[in-house]
Amino acid sequence: MIGISVDSSPANKVFAEQNGFTFPLLSDFKRTVSKEYGILNEEYGFANRATFVIDKDGIIRHIDKDRDAIDPSGAHAACSLLEHKKS
Amino acid sequence: MATLFSGAKLPTPSSPLKVGDLAPDFSLPDQNGKEVRLSEFRGSKNVVLAFYVLAYTPG
């Protein structure tokens, strides 16, 4: 699990500590990654909410965007499929 | 104008990624300033990449 936002690293540190997160929260301060993943909101300059499930081969297996990304069940189901996949 | 509107094959930086695409690699600093590269996990771990809206903005 990796979180990404356009917030600065110090802001993410506070956010992680306040919420007890142990996974990395990455700072896409320059918005290059948000843009590359096609989820940068150009009008407001922040990344829209989105979840990408990426398998061990680096292939995108599931995408949730905007409101769908609030509910983690889709991503969770995709992860379960990967866990059980024999490769 | 016809070409403008039929230019679906033109590569654009914001062309949306699809399921089955190779996830673009990147390296970004985590909350402790340590660089994390997506390809570090290749071959070993599945990754859930969650883009979230500003940390202090609910919803």
N, CA and C atoms of all chains as a GROMACS GRO file, in nm:
protein
  438
    1MET      N    1   0.084  -0.120   0.000
    1MET     CA    2   0.000   0.000   0.000
    1MET      C    3   0.088   0.124   0.000
    2ILE      N    4   0.067   0.209  -0.098
    2ILE     CA    5   0.141   0.334  -0.107
    2ILE      C    6   0.041   0.446  -0.130
    3GLY      N    7   0.053   0.552  -0.052
    3GLY     CA    8  -0.032   0.669  -0.074
    3GLY      C    9   0.046   0.775  -0.150
    4ILE      N   10  -0.022   0.848  -0.237
    4ILE     CA   11   0.043   0.958  -0.308
    4ILE      C   12  -0.047   1.080  -0.304
    5SER      N   13   0.009   1.195  -0.270
    5SER     CA   14  -0.066   1.318  -0.284
    5SER      C   15   0.029   1.427  -0.327
    6VAL      N   16  -0.024   1.542  -0.357
    6VAL     CA   17   0.061   1.653  -0.399
    6VAL      C   18   0.105   1.736  -0.278
    7ASP      N   19   0.078   1.685  -0.158
    7ASP     CA   20   0.122   1.754  -0.036
    7ASP      C   21   0.272   1.739  -0.019
    8SER      N   22   0.331   1.825   0.061
    8SER     CA   23   0.474   1.818   0.088
    8SER      C   24   0.503   1.700   0.181
    9SER      N   25   0.628   1.655   0.185
    9SER     CA   26   0.666   1.545   0.274
    9SER      C   27   0.637   1.576   0.421
   10PRO      N   28   0.669   1.698   0.469
   10PRO     CA   29   0.637   1.728   0.610
   10PRO      C   30   0.487   1.719   0.640
   11ALA      N   31   0.403   1.764   0.546
   11ALA     CA   32   0.258   1.756   0.567
   11ALA      C   33   0.215   1.610   0.571
   12ASN      N   34   0.276   1.528   0.484
   12ASN     CA   35   0.243   1.385   0.483
   12ASN      C   36   0.289   1.316   0.610
   13LYS      N   37   0.401   1.364   0.667
   13LYS     CA   38   0.452   1.304   0.791
   13LYS      C   39   0.352   1.325   0.904
   14VAL      N   40   0.302   1.447   0.914
   14VAL     CA   41   0.202   1.479   1.016
   14VAL      C   42   0.076   1.396   0.994
   15PHE      N   43   0.034   1.389   0.868
   15PHE     CA   44  -0.087   1.315   0.832
   15PHE      C   45  -0.072   1.167   0.868
   16ALA      N   46   0.046   1.110   0.839
   16ALA     CA   47   0.071   0.969   0.868
   16ALA      C   48   0.072   0.945   1.018
   17GLU      N   49   0.135   1.035   1.092
   17GLU     CA   50   0.144   1.018   1.237
   17GLU      C   51   0.007   1.031   1.303
   18GLN      N   52  -0.070   1.128   1.257
   18GLN     CA   53  -0.202   1.150   1.318
   18GLN      C   54  -0.295   1.032   1.293
   19ASN      N   55  -0.273   0.964   1.181
   19ASN     CA   56  -0.362   0.854   1.147
   19ASN      C   57  -0.302   0.717   1.173
   20GLY      N   58  -0.178   0.715   1.222
   20GLY     CA   59  -0.114   0.589   1.254
   20GLY      C   60  -0.078   0.507   1.132
   21PHE      N   61  -0.056   0.574   1.017
   21PHE     CA   62  -0.021   0.501   0.895
   21PHE      C   63   0.123   0.453   0.903
   22THR      N   64   0.144   0.330   0.861
   22THR     CA   65   0.280   0.278   0.857
   22THR      C   66   0.330   0.260   0.714
   23PHE      N   67   0.242   0.280   0.618
   23PHE     CA   68   0.284   0.266   0.478
   23PHE      C   69   0.338   0.400   0.427
   24PRO      N   70   0.415   0.397   0.318
   24PRO     CA   71   0.471   0.521   0.266
   24PRO      C   72   0.364   0.616   0.211
   25LEU      N   73   0.377   0.742   0.244
   25LEU     CA   74   0.294   0.846   0.182
   25LEU      C   75   0.390   0.929   0.096
   26LEU      N   76   0.374   0.920  -0.034
   26LEU     CA   77   0.468   0.987  -0.122
   26LEU      C   78   0.419   1.126  -0.161
   27SER      N   79   0.516   1.215  -0.174
   27SER     CA   80   0.484   1.352  -0.210
   27SER      C   81   0.510   1.377  -0.358
   28ASP      N   82   0.403   1.397  -0.433
   28ASP     CA   83   0.416   1.431  -0.575
   28ASP      C   84   0.403   1.583  -0.588
   29PHE      N   85   0.498   1.650  -0.525
   29PHE     CA   86   0.490   1.795  -0.514
   29PHE      C   87   0.491   1.863  -0.651
   30LYS      N   88   0.565   1.803  -0.744
   30LYS     CA   89   0.575   1.862  -0.879
   30LYS      C   90   0.463   1.815  -0.970
   31ARG      N   91   0.380   1.726  -0.919
   31ARG     CA   92   0.262   1.678  -0.990
   31ARG      C   93   0.293   1.598  -1.117
   32THR      N   94   0.417   1.555  -1.133
   32THR     CA   95   0.453   1.482  -1.254
   32THR      C   96   0.388   1.345  -1.258
   33VAL      N   97   0.385   1.276  -1.144
   33VAL     CA   98   0.330   1.140  -1.141
   33VAL      C   99   0.177   1.146  -1.155
   34SER      N  100   0.115   1.241  -1.086
   34SER     CA  101  -0.031   1.256  -1.097
   34SER      C  102  -0.070   1.282  -1.242
   35LYS      N  103   0.013   1.360  -1.312
   35LYS     CA  104  -0.015   1.391  -1.451
   35LYS      C  105   0.003   1.267  -1.538
   36GLU      N  106   0.112   1.194  -1.510
   36GLU     CA  107   0.142   1.075  -1.588
   36GLU      C  108   0.032   0.969  -1.573
   37TYR      N  109  -0.025   0.963  -1.454
   37TYR     CA  110  -0.132   0.865  -1.431
   37TYR      C  111  -0.268   0.920  -1.472
   38GLY      N  112  -0.268   1.040  -1.528
   38GLY     CA  113  -0.391   1.094  -1.585
   38GLY      C  114  -0.496   1.136  -1.485
   39ILE      N  115  -0.453   1.170  -1.363
   39ILE     CA  116  -0.553   1.204  -1.263
   39ILE      C  117  -0.532   1.343  -1.204
   40LEU      N  118  -0.443   1.422  -1.269
   40LEU     CA  119  -0.421   1.556  -1.218
   40LEU      C  120  -0.539   1.644  -1.255
   41ASN      N  121  -0.596   1.711  -1.158
   41ASN     CA  122  -0.702   1.807  -1.182
   41ASN      C  123  -0.634   1.938  -1.220
   42GLU      N  124  -0.627   1.965  -1.351
   42GLU     CA  125  -0.551   2.081  -1.400
   42GLU      C  126  -0.608   2.211  -1.346
   43GLU      N  127  -0.739   2.213  -1.329
   43GLU     CA  128  -0.803   2.337  -1.287
   43GLU      C  129  -0.761   2.379  -1.146
   44TYR      N  130  -0.753   2.278  -1.057
   44TYR     CA  131  -0.722   2.311  -0.919
   44TYR      C  132  -0.580   2.273  -0.879
   45GLY      N  133  -0.511   2.196  -0.965
   45GLY     CA  134  -0.371   2.166  -0.939
   45GLY      C  135  -0.346   2.054  -0.839
   46PHE      N  136  -0.450   1.977  -0.806
   46PHE     CA  137  -0.426   1.861  -0.719
   46PHE      C  138  -0.472   1.734  -0.789
   47ALA      N  139  -0.431   1.622  -0.733
   47ALA     CA  140  -0.465   1.494  -0.794
   47ALA      C  141  -0.604   1.452  -0.750
   48ASN      N  142  -0.684   1.405  -0.845
   48ASN     CA  143  -0.812   1.348  -0.808
   48ASN      C  144  -0.790   1.217  -0.733
   49ARG      N  145  -0.890   1.175  -0.661
   49ARG     CA  146  -0.880   1.051  -0.586
   49ARG      C  147  -0.882   0.932  -0.684
   50ALA      N  148  -0.789   0.841  -0.668
   50ALA     CA  149  -0.785   0.724  -0.756
   50ALA      C  150  -0.703   0.614  -0.689
   51THR      N  151  -0.738   0.491  -0.720
   51THR     CA  152  -0.664   0.377  -0.668
   51THR      C  153  -0.622   0.287  -0.785
   52PHE      N  154  -0.495   0.253  -0.791
   52PHE     CA  155  -0.443   0.162  -0.892
   52PHE      C  156  -0.390   0.038  -0.822
   53VAL      N  157  -0.431  -0.079  -0.865
   53VAL     CA  158  -0.374  -0.203  -0.814
   53VAL      C  159  -0.275  -0.252  -0.920
   54ILE      N  160  -0.149  -0.270  -0.878
   54ILE     CA  161  -0.042  -0.306  -0.970
   54ILE      C  162   0.016  -0.441  -0.926
   55ASP      N  163   0.026  -0.535  -1.020
   55ASP     CA  164   0.074  -0.668  -0.982
   55ASP      C  165   0.227  -0.673  -0.978
   56LYS      N  166   0.277  -0.790  -0.945
   56LYS     CA  167   0.423  -0.803  -0.927
   56LYS      C  168   0.501  -0.778  -1.055
   57ASP      N  169   0.434  -0.789  -1.169
   57ASP     CA  170   0.502  -0.765  -1.296
   57ASP      C  171   0.495  -0.618  -1.338
   58GLY      N  172   0.434  -0.535  -1.251
   58GLY     CA  173   0.424  -0.394  -1.282
   58GLY      C  174   0.307  -0.359  -1.373
   59ILE      N  175   0.214  -0.455  -1.388
   59ILE     CA  176   0.099  -0.434  -1.475
   59ILE      C  177  -0.020  -0.385  -1.392
   60ILE      N  178  -0.090  -0.285  -1.444
   60ILE     CA  179  -0.209  -0.233  -1.376
   60ILE      C  180  -0.322  -0.335  -1.387
   61ARG      N  181  -0.377  -0.378  -1.274
   61ARG     CA  182  -0.481  -0.481  -1.275
   61ARG      C  183  -0.618  -0.428  -1.237
   62HIS      N  184  -0.622  -0.310  -1.176
   62HIS     CA  185  -0.751  -0.256  -1.134
   62HIS      C  186  -0.737  -0.105  -1.116
   63ILE      N  187  -0.839  -0.032  -1.158
   63ILE     CA  188  -0.838   0.114  -1.141
   63ILE      C  189  -0.972   0.160  -1.085
   64ASP      N  190  -0.968   0.237  -0.979
   64ASP     CA  191  -1.088   0.305  -0.928
   64ASP      C  192  -1.059   0.454  -0.934
   65LYS      N  193  -1.157   0.531  -0.979
   65LYS     CA  194  -1.137   0.676  -0.983
   65LYS      C  195  -1.250   0.748  -0.913
   66ASP      N  196  -1.216   0.868  -0.866
   66ASP     CA  197  -1.312   0.958  -0.803
   66ASP      C  198  -1.391   0.889  -0.692
   67ARG      N  199  -1.522   0.892  -0.701
   67ARG     CA  200  -1.604   0.841  -0.589
   67ARG      C  201  -1.583   0.691  -0.567
   68ASP      N  202  -1.556   0.618  -0.677
   68ASP     CA  203  -1.537   0.474  -0.664
   68ASP      C  204  -1.415   0.443  -0.577
   69ALA      N  205  -1.317   0.537  -0.577
   69ALA     CA  206  -1.193   0.512  -0.505
   69ALA      C  207  -1.208   0.532  -0.354
   70ILE      N  208  -1.321   0.588  -0.310
   70ILE     CA  209  -1.344   0.604  -0.166
   70ILE      C  210  -1.375   0.468  -0.104
   71ASP      N  211  -1.452   0.388  -0.179
   71ASP     CA  212  -1.487   0.254  -0.131
   71ASP      C  213  -1.375   0.157  -0.172
   72PRO      N  214  -1.304   0.100  -0.076
   72PRO     CA  215  -1.189   0.017  -0.112
   72PRO      C  216  -1.225  -0.124  -0.156
   73SER      N  217  -1.354  -0.158  -0.162
   73SER     CA  218  -1.389  -0.298  -0.188
   73SER      C  219  -1.342  -0.345  -0.326
   74GLY      N  220  -1.346  -0.255  -0.426
   74GLY     CA  221  -1.302  -0.292  -0.560
   74GLY      C  222  -1.154  -0.326  -0.561
   75ALA      N  223  -1.075  -0.239  -0.499
   75ALA     CA  224  -0.930  -0.261  -0.492
   75ALA      C  225  -0.900  -0.385  -0.410
   76HIS      N  226  -0.978  -0.403  -0.304
   76HIS     CA  227  -0.957  -0.518  -0.216
   76HIS      C  228  -0.982  -0.648  -0.291
   77ALA      N  229  -1.089  -0.649  -0.369
   77ALA     CA  230  -1.122  -0.768  -0.447
   77ALA      C  231  -1.012  -0.797  -0.549
   78ALA      N  232  -0.960  -0.691  -0.611
   78ALA     CA  233  -0.853  -0.708  -0.711
   78ALA      C  234  -0.728  -0.766  -0.645
   79CYS      N  235  -0.700  -0.719  -0.523
   79CYS     CA  236  -0.583  -0.770  -0.449
   79CYS      C  237  -0.601  -0.918  -0.417
   80SER      N  238  -0.722  -0.955  -0.376
   80SER     CA  239  -0.748  -1.094  -0.342
   80SER      C  240  -0.725  -1.183  -0.463
   81LEU      N  241  -0.767  -1.134  -0.579
   81LEU     CA  242  -0.746  -1.211  -0.702
   81LEU      C  243  -0.597  -1.232  -0.727
   82LEU      N  244  -0.519  -1.126  -0.705
   82LEU     CA  245  -0.374  -1.135  -0.729
   82LEU      C  246  -0.309  -1.230  -0.630
   83GLU      N  247  -0.358  -1.222  -0.505
   83GLU     CA  248  -0.301  -1.308  -0.401
   83GLU      C  249  -0.318  -1.456  -0.436
   84HIS      N  250  -0.432  -1.485  -0.497
   84HIS     CA  251  -0.464  -1.624  -0.524
   84HIS      C  252  -0.419  -1.669  -0.662
   85LYS      N  253  -0.366  -1.575  -0.737
   85LYS     CA  254  -0.324  -1.608  -0.873
   85LYS      C  255  -0.195  -1.690  -0.868
   86LYS      N  256  -0.197  -1.800  -0.936
   86LYS     CA  257  -0.074  -1.878  -0.949
   86LYS      C  258   0.002  -1.824  -1.071
   87SER      N  259   0.125  -1.789  -1.051
   87SER     CA  260   0.199  -1.738  -1.166
   87SER      C  261   0.332  -1.810  -1.180
   88MET      N  262  -1.031   2.055  -3.926
   88MET     CA  263  -1.104   2.029  -3.801
   88MET      C  264  -1.133   1.881  -3.785
   89ALA      N  265  -1.155   1.815  -3.900
   89ALA     CA  266  -1.186   1.672  -3.891
   89ALA      C  267  -1.073   1.597  -3.822
   90THR      N  268  -0.950   1.634  -3.856
   90THR     CA  269  -0.838   1.564  -3.795
   90THR      C  270  -0.831   1.595  -3.646
   91LEU      N  271  -0.868   1.715  -3.612
   91LEU     CA  272  -0.865   1.752  -3.470
   91LEU      C  273  -0.953   1.660  -3.388
   92PHE      N  274  -1.072   1.633  -3.440
   92PHE     CA  275  -1.167   1.554  -3.362
   92PHE      C  276  -1.151   1.403  -3.381
   93SER      N  277  -1.077   1.364  -3.486
   93SER     CA  278  -1.057   1.220  -3.504
   93SER      C  279  -0.916   1.179  -3.459
   94GLY      N  280  -0.849   1.270  -3.393
   94GLY     CA  281  -0.711   1.244  -3.354
   94GLY      C  282  -0.696   1.160  -3.229
   95ALA      N  283  -0.776   1.055  -3.219
   95ALA     CA  284  -0.774   0.973  -3.098
   95ALA      C  285  -0.640   0.902  -3.078
   96LYS      N  286  -0.567   0.882  -3.188
   96LYS     CA  287  -0.442   0.808  -3.174
   96LYS      C  288  -0.324   0.897  -3.137
   97LEU      N  289  -0.347   1.026  -3.138
   97LEU     CA  290  -0.238   1.116  -3.100
   97LEU      C  291  -0.197   1.089  -2.956
   98PRO      N  292  -0.069   1.068  -2.933
   98PRO     CA  293  -0.027   1.046  -2.795
   98PRO      C  294  -0.033   1.176  -2.717
   99THR      N  295  -0.100   1.172  -2.606
   99THR     CA  296  -0.105   1.291  -2.521
   99THR      C  297  -0.052   1.253  -2.383
  100PRO      N  298   0.010   1.346  -2.314
  100PRO     CA  299   0.065   1.316  -2.182
  100PRO      C  300  -0.041   1.269  -2.084
  101SER      N  301  -0.164   1.314  -2.107
  101SER     CA  302  -0.269   1.281  -2.011
  101SER      C  303  -0.354   1.164  -2.058
  102SER      N  304  -0.307   1.088  -2.158
  102SER     CA  305  -0.386   0.974  -2.204
  102SER      C  306  -0.404   0.879  -2.087
  103PRO      N  307  -0.529   0.842  -2.059
  103PRO     CA  308  -0.555   0.765  -1.938
  103PRO      C  309  -0.496   0.625  -1.945
  104LEU      N  310  -0.446   0.580  -1.833
  104LEU     CA  311  -0.394   0.444  -1.824
  104LEU      C  312  -0.511   0.348  -1.816
  105LYS      N  313  -0.488   0.229  -1.868
  105LYS     CA  314  -0.594   0.127  -1.867
  105LYS      C  315  -0.544   0.003  -1.794
  106VAL      N  316  -0.640  -0.077  -1.751
  106VAL     CA  317  -0.605  -0.207  -1.693
  106VAL      C  318  -0.530  -0.286  -1.800
  107GLY      N  319  -0.418  -0.346  -1.760
  107GLY     CA  320  -0.336  -0.420  -1.855
  107GLY      C  321  -0.213  -0.342  -1.900
  108ASP      N  322  -0.215  -0.210  -1.877
  108ASP     CA  323  -0.099  -0.127  -1.910
  108ASP      C  324   0.011  -0.148  -1.808
  109LEU      N  325   0.135  -0.124  -1.852
  109LEU     CA  326   0.247  -0.123  -1.759
  109LEU      C  327   0.239   0.007  -1.678
  110ALA      N  328   0.243  -0.006  -1.547
  110ALA     CA  329   0.237   0.114  -1.461
  110ALA      C  330   0.364   0.196  -1.480
  111PRO      N  331   0.350   0.324  -1.514
  111PRO     CA  332   0.470   0.408  -1.531
  111PRO      C  333   0.552   0.411  -1.403
  112ASP      N  334   0.682   0.393  -1.416
  112ASP     CA  335   0.768   0.395  -1.298
  112ASP      C  336   0.788   0.539  -1.252
  113PHE      N  337   0.816   0.552  -1.123
  113PHE     CA  338   0.842   0.686  -1.069
  113PHE      C  339   0.921   0.669  -0.941
  114SER      N  340   0.980   0.776  -0.897
  114SER     CA  341   1.049   0.779  -0.769
  114SER      C  342   1.011   0.908  -0.699
  115LEU      N  343   0.955   0.894  -0.578
  115LEU     CA  344   0.910   1.012  -0.504
  115LEU      C  345   0.950   0.998  -0.358
  116PRO      N  346   0.968   1.111  -0.288
  116PRO     CA  347   1.004   1.104  -0.146
  116PRO      C  348   0.883   1.068  -0.059
  117ASP      N  349   0.907   0.979   0.040
  117ASP     CA  350   0.799   0.948   0.134
  117ASP      C  351   0.796   1.053   0.246
  118GLN      N  352   0.715   1.025   0.348
  118GLN     CA  353   0.694   1.125   0.453
  118GLN      C  354   0.820   1.151   0.535
  119ASN      N  355   0.919   1.060   0.524
  119ASN     CA  356   1.044   1.079   0.596
  119ASN      C  357   1.157   1.125   0.504
  120GLY      N  358   1.120   1.159   0.380
  120GLY     CA  359   1.220   1.210   0.288
  120GLY      C  360   1.296   1.101   0.213
  121LYS      N  361   1.257   0.975   0.236
  121LYS     CA  362   1.324   0.864   0.168
  121LYS      C  363   1.259   0.841   0.032
  122GLU      N  364   1.344   0.828  -0.071
  122GLU     CA  365   1.292   0.806  -0.205
  122GLU      C  366   1.235   0.664  -0.218
  123VAL      N  367   1.116   0.654  -0.272
  123VAL     CA  368   1.055   0.524  -0.297
  123VAL      C  369   1.031   0.511  -0.447
  124ARG      N  370   1.083   0.404  -0.506
  124ARG     CA  371   1.066   0.383  -0.650
  124ARG      C  372   0.968   0.267  -0.672
  125LEU      N  373   0.871   0.290  -0.759
  125LEU     CA  374   0.770   0.187  -0.783
  125LEU      C  375   0.833   0.056  -0.827
  126SER      N  376   0.934   0.062  -0.913
  126SER     CA  377   0.992  -0.061  -0.968
  126SER      C  378   1.067  -0.143  -0.862
  127GLU      N  379   1.090  -0.084  -0.744
  127GLU     CA  380   1.151  -0.160  -0.633
  127GLU      C  381   1.067  -0.284  -0.599
  128PHE      N  382   0.935  -0.270  -0.620
  128PHE     CA  383   0.843  -0.376  -0.578
  128PHE      C  384   0.823  -0.481  -0.686
  129ARG      N  385   0.876  -0.452  -0.807
  129ARG     CA  386   0.852  -0.543  -0.918
  129ARG      C  387   0.917  -0.679  -0.890
  130GLY      N  388   0.840  -0.783  -0.915
  130GLY     CA  389   0.893  -0.918  -0.893
  130GLY      C  390   0.877  -0.967  -0.751
  131SER      N  391   0.838  -0.875  -0.659
  131SER     CA  392   0.827  -0.920  -0.520
  131SER      C  393   0.691  -0.890  -0.458
  132LYS      N  394   0.633  -0.773  -0.486
  132LYS     CA  395   0.509  -0.736  -0.418
  132LYS      C  396   0.408  -0.676  -0.514
  133ASN      N  397   0.280  -0.706  -0.486
  133ASN     CA  398   0.173  -0.631  -0.550
  133ASN      C  399   0.166  -0.496  -0.480
  134VAL      N  400   0.124  -0.393  -0.553
  134VAL     CA  401   0.119  -0.259  -0.495
  134VAL      C  402  -0.020  -0.199  -0.514
  135VAL      N  403  -0.075  -0.145  -0.406
  135VAL     CA  404  -0.196  -0.063  -0.418
  135VAL      C  405  -0.152   0.082  -0.409
  136LEU      N  406  -0.171   0.152  -0.518
  136LEU     CA  407  -0.129   0.291  -0.526
  136LEU      C  408  -0.253   0.378  -0.506
  137ALA      N  409  -0.257   0.449  -0.396
  137ALA     CA  410  -0.376   0.529  -0.365
  137ALA      C  411  -0.344   0.678  -0.376
  138PHE      N  412  -0.398   0.742  -0.477
  138PHE     CA  413  -0.386   0.888  -0.488
  138PHE      C  414  -0.497   0.948  -0.405
  139TYR      N  415  -0.462   1.038  -0.316
  139TYR     CA  416  -0.566   1.097  -0.233
  139TYR      C  417  -0.562   1.249  -0.243
  140VAL      N  418  -0.674   1.306  -0.215
  140VAL     CA  419  -0.688   1.451  -0.222
  140VAL      C  420  -0.620   1.510  -0.098
  141LEU      N  421  -0.584   1.636  -0.107
  141LEU     CA  422  -0.513   1.705   0.000
  141LEU      C  423  -0.539   1.649   0.139
  142ALA      N  424  -0.432   1.627   0.211
  142ALA     CA  425  -0.438   1.558   0.339
  142ALA      C  426  -0.543   1.616   0.434
  143TYR      N  427  -0.561   1.744   0.430
  143TYR     CA  428  -0.651   1.805   0.529
  143TYR      C  429  -0.785   1.844   0.468
  144THR      N  430  -0.813   1.785   0.350
  144THR     CA  431  -0.941   1.814   0.288
  144THR      C  432  -1.029   1.690   0.296
  145PRO      N  433  -1.130   1.691   0.380
  145PRO     CA  434  -1.217   1.574   0.388
  145PRO      C  435  -1.297   1.557   0.261
  146GLY      N  436  -1.327   1.433   0.225
  146GLY     CA  437  -1.406   1.403   0.105
  146GLY      C  438  -1.321   1.427  -0.012
   0.00000   0.00000   0.00000
